[in-house]
Amino acid sequence: MELSEVTYPDAVPFEGYGPGFFRIGGQVHEGNVLAVSQSVRGWGGFDDSASVAALAAEIDVVLVGTGAETVHAPAAFRSALEAVGIGVEVMPTPSACRTYNVLLGEGRRVAAAVLAL
């Protein structure tokens, strides 16, 4: 079996996370974050669909990390994103971080909106 290291030439992957923080692209970010390609910023949670919707020209899908457990995204949040053509995939935050990295490695147009653990 041959293993090869995944590189992200035009993106910043999740490198780690813990209680209340994420390490992305070599920097620590406190609280909830919205990550896309080379940009990471704070995210206001499900009440902040506008920040994600503004990425409609850059992404096809957003991976929503809901903390330690999967919870349903509010209908208004999901509807606001689907109205601008963004698919919404909801999963626990650790799964969202890993899936985001895999899709970045494949060159996909993806964002991660994740709630801190």
C-alpha positions as CSV (number, residue, x, y, z in Angstrom):
1,M,0.0,0.0,0.0
2,E,1.3,3.4,-0.9
3,L,0.4,6.4,1.1
4,S,0.7,10.0,-0.1
5,E,0.4,13.2,1.7
6,V,-2.6,15.4,0.7
7,T,-1.6,19.0,-0.1
8,Y,-3.9,22.0,-0.3
9,P,-2.1,24.4,-2.6
10,D,-5.0,26.9,-2.8
11,A,-6.8,26.2,0.5
12,V,-6.5,26.1,4.2
13,P,-7.6,22.8,5.8
14,F,-8.7,22.1,9.4
15,E,-5.7,20.8,11.3
16,G,-7.3,20.3,14.7
17,Y,-10.1,21.3,17.0
18,G,-10.9,21.2,20.7
19,P,-13.2,22.8,23.3
20,G,-14.1,26.2,21.8
21,F,-11.5,26.4,19.1
22,F,-10.3,25.3,15.7
23,R,-6.8,25.2,14.2
24,I,-7.0,26.0,10.5
25,G,-4.1,26.8,8.2
26,G,-1.7,27.1,11.1
27,Q,-3.9,29.6,13.1
28,V,-6.1,29.1,16.1
29,H,-9.7,30.5,15.7
30,E,-11.9,30.7,18.8
31,G,-15.7,30.0,18.6
32,N,-17.8,29.1,15.6
33,V,-16.2,29.5,12.2
34,L,-17.0,29.7,8.5
35,A,-14.2,28.3,6.3
36,V,-14.0,28.5,2.6
37,S,-10.9,27.9,0.4
38,Q,-8.3,30.4,1.8
39,S,-10.7,32.4,4.0
40,V,-11.7,31.8,7.7
41,R,-13.9,34.0,9.7
42,G,-16.3,33.9,12.7
43,W,-19.8,32.6,12.1
44,G,-22.9,33.5,14.0
45,G,-24.5,30.1,13.9
46,F,-27.9,29.3,12.4
47,D,-29.0,32.9,12.7
48,D,-26.2,33.9,10.3
49,S,-27.4,32.4,7.0
50,A,-26.5,35.6,5.2
51,S,-22.7,35.0,5.6
52,V,-23.0,31.6,4.0
53,A,-25.4,32.8,1.3
54,A,-23.0,35.5,0.3
55,L,-20.6,32.7,-0.9
56,A,-23.1,31.4,-3.5
57,A,-20.7,32.3,-6.4
58,E,-17.8,30.4,-4.7
59,I,-19.4,27.2,-3.4
60,D,-21.8,24.5,-4.3
61,V,-22.3,23.0,-0.8
62,V,-21.8,24.0,2.8
63,L,-21.0,21.4,5.5
64,V,-22.7,22.4,8.7
65,G,-21.1,21.1,11.9
66,T,-23.6,21.1,14.7
67,G,-21.3,20.4,17.6
68,A,-20.9,17.0,19.2
69,E,-24.2,15.7,18.1
70,T,-26.2,16.0,14.8
71,V,-29.1,18.4,15.1
72,H,-31.4,19.5,12.3
73,A,-30.7,22.9,10.7
74,P,-33.6,25.3,11.1
75,A,-35.9,25.4,8.1
76,A,-35.3,29.1,7.6
77,F,-31.5,28.6,7.5
78,R,-31.7,25.7,5.0
79,S,-34.2,27.5,2.8
80,A,-32.1,30.7,2.7
81,L,-29.1,28.7,1.4
82,E,-31.0,26.5,-1.0
83,A,-32.7,29.6,-2.5
84,V,-29.3,30.8,-3.7
85,G,-28.3,27.4,-5.0
86,I,-26.1,26.2,-2.0
87,G,-26.6,22.6,-0.9
88,V,-26.7,22.0,2.9
89,E,-25.2,18.9,4.6
90,V,-25.6,18.7,8.3
91,M,-23.3,16.5,10.5
92,P,-21.4,16.6,13.8
93,T,-18.6,19.2,13.8
94,P,-15.8,16.6,13.8
95,S,-17.3,14.9,10.7
96,A,-17.8,18.3,9.0
97,C,-14.1,19.2,9.5
98,R,-12.9,15.8,8.1
99,T,-15.3,15.9,5.2
100,Y,-14.3,19.5,4.4
101,N,-10.6,18.5,4.2
102,V,-11.4,15.5,1.9
103,L,-13.5,17.7,-0.5
104,L,-10.9,20.4,-0.5
105,G,-8.3,17.8,-1.4
106,E,-10.5,16.9,-4.4
107,G,-10.8,20.5,-5.5
108,R,-14.5,20.8,-4.7
109,R,-16.3,24.1,-4.2
110,V,-17.1,23.7,-0.5
111,A,-17.5,25.6,2.7
112,A,-17.7,24.6,6.3
113,A,-19.9,26.4,8.8
114,V,-19.1,24.8,12.1
115,L,-20.2,25.2,15.7
116,A,-17.4,24.9,18.3
117,L,-17.4,21.9,20.6
